[in-house]
Structures are given as structure tokens and as C-alpha cells.
Amino acid sequence: MRTTRYTIPTMTPKKARPDAREEENLLTQEKFDELTAELEKLTTTTRKEIAESLEYARSLGDLSENAEYQAARELQAATEERIRRLEHIIKSAVIISEKKKGVVSFGSTVTIKKKGDKTEHTYTIVGSEEANMREHKISHISPMGQALMGKKTAETFVFKMPSTGERQEYTVVEIS
């Protein structure tokens, strides 16, 4: 597996430690680019728009009872918090650009089937910043993500449901 680590401002690639899970954010190149674009927009366009909103709201007079001013300040605070969060994610990003063939790893799309059930479920293994169940993207550090990592096609594994403790048997149908 090839990894690239990015840091701000030099963006110097480094190798990831295999045990680094919390301090480094594993990302696909696509997600890294998306977050970088969002940060760029927030630090340029959005900040400017908020500054203009604040200036307009100040021109309306008494700031203590000025709802527009208060709303603009709240938006400014939320935006600055998001900028700090994005800077942290990007600074600690490790780009995973290659996945292992034939084995479930970061970036793999895996189809599984529960024993006794005809329905197949397909998930993509991603970093915690990309995880989104609606898009069938699960984190490599989630319980199911951890259970899937390293599995091969046709391999059967037992998964303990975190909410109930119930053990369920699954089979890996396909890895891509």
C-alpha cells in the first residue's frame, strides 16, 4: 500500500506509520481534493462575504439588538471553526493511493452477505472523515471496517454487533 502524507504549508509527502489511526487522517485523493477546495473557498470567498455582512449589519446601528449582526457573528464563528478543522485534517492527511489486490484494505469496495440472508451489502472502506452510511462508505476503524480489513474473497467471518452483542456470520462475496 502506497501512502502520501501532506502537511501545511509545504505539502511534503511522508510515509504513514501502520499504527497511526487517530493522529493521522487517512483519505482518498478525491476527498483530500474536496476538503482542500472547501478550505480555499472558506478562506477566500466566504470570509469576504461574512466581512461584508458584518459591515452592513454594523451600519444598521445599535449592535446589542441587531439580529443581522448577531447572525453574521455566529456564521463567522462557525466558519472559523470549520476552517480550523479543515486545516487540521489536511495537515494530518495521509493519502492512500493504492489498495491491496484481493484483500480488503483502505479504499476497497467489498460486497458481503450475512449467513442465511440472500441480500448482499456493498461498502467502500474509507477514512473516518469520508465515512457516510448513506453512500455505503464505512470507516476502516469502525467495528465492521475493522472486521473486514484483511479479509479475502469467499472468506467467512463472525461479526459481533456493537449494539446488541449478537454474533453474526458473514461471507466476503467480492472485493474491488
N, C-alpha and C positions, 0 to 999 in steps of 0.2 A: 504494500500500500504506500503510495507516494503522498506526502503531506507538505504543505507550504504554510508557514506561519507569517502573518502580516502584523506589522506594528506601525503606529502613527508616530512621527510623520514620515519616516524613511521607507516604510513598507518593505523591510528586509526579510526575505524568506528564511525560515529556520525549520529544523526538524522537530516534530512533536514527540513528547515523551509518551510511551504507550499507556502509562498510568494516569496521565493528566486528563481529568474529567471535569472538574469544577472551575479551575482557573483558566482553562483554555476553552474556547467555543468552537466546536467542530462545525464547519459549514461547507455547503457545496459552493462552487464558484458562482452559481446563479444567485444564491441567497446573499453571498458576500456582495455581489454587484448591486443587488436590490437595496441592501442596507446602506451601502456607500452612496447610492443615488438619493436615498431618503435623507441621509445626513447632509449631503450637499444642498438639497432643496431647503431643508430646515434652517441651515446656517446662512443661506443667502436670501432666497425669496421670502420664506415665512417670517424670519426675523424682521425683515424690512417692512412687511405688511403689518406685523404687530406694532412696530415702532410708529408707523403711520396711524394706526388705530388709537394708540395711546396719545399721540399728539392731538388728534381730532377730539378725543374724549376730554383731554385737558382743556381744550378751547371752549368746552361747554360750560365751564365754571366749576363750582363747588365740588371737589373730588370726594368728599365724605359721603355724599348722597348721589353719586354719579354711577349708575348701574353699568353704563357702557365702559367706563374707566375700570371698574372692578372686574368686569368680564374680560377685558383686554389684559389686565394684570394676571388673572387666573390662566388665561391662554398662554401668556408669556411664561409663567412658571411651569406649566405642563410641557411646553415646547422645550424649555431649557433642560428639564428633567429627561425628556426623550433624547435630546442631543447628548447629554452626559451618558445615558445608557447606550446609545449607538456608538459613541466613541469608545466606551469600554469593550463592547462586543467586538468592534472592528480591531481594536488594539490587541485583543487576546484571541483573535480569529486564527484558526488553523484550517486551511483549505484542504479538503480531501478530494483529490482529483482522480484517483484510480481506485476501483474496488476489486477485491479478490474474485477471481472467476470460480464458480461452482461452490462458493461458500458464502453464507450470509455475512455481510460486513457493512460498514458505513456506506450508504449510497445504494445498496442493493434494493431491488424490488422483489419481494418474496410473497408467494402465494401459499397459504396454509389451509388445512382442513381439519376440523375437530372430529375426533373419532365418533362415529355414529351419526354424523351430520353430513348431508350432501352439499351444503353451502361452502363455497371457498371464499376466503378473505385474502385480499391483497394489500400489502403495506409496503411503504418505502421507508428504509431506515435512515434517519436524518439526525442532526444535532438538536439539542433542546430548543434552540431559537427558531428552528423550522417546523417543529412538531405541530401537527394540526390534524386532529381526527377526522374532520370533515373532508379533508383531502387525502385521507388514509396515509398520513405521514406520522410515524411514531419515532420517538427519541431512542437513540441507542442506549440511553441509561434508564429508560422506562422498564418496568418489570417484563413486559412482553418483548421489548427490544433486547434486553439482556438475555432472555431465554432463547431468542432467535440467533443471536450472534454466534458465528462459528458453525452453525448447522449446515448440512448438505442436503441436496435433493433426495427425497424418499426417507430422510431421517425422521424418526418419531421422537417426540419429547413430551415430558409432563410439565404442565404449567400450573402453578398454584395461583388461583385468583386472589389478588390482594384484598378485595372487599369481603370475600366470604371464606377464604382459606380452602375452598373446594379445589381439588386437583382434577385437571382436565388434560386429556391426551390429544396431541396434535401431530400432524404429519406435514412435512415440508413438501409441497407439490411441485413448485417451480421457483427458480432463482434467476433473476436477470439483472 
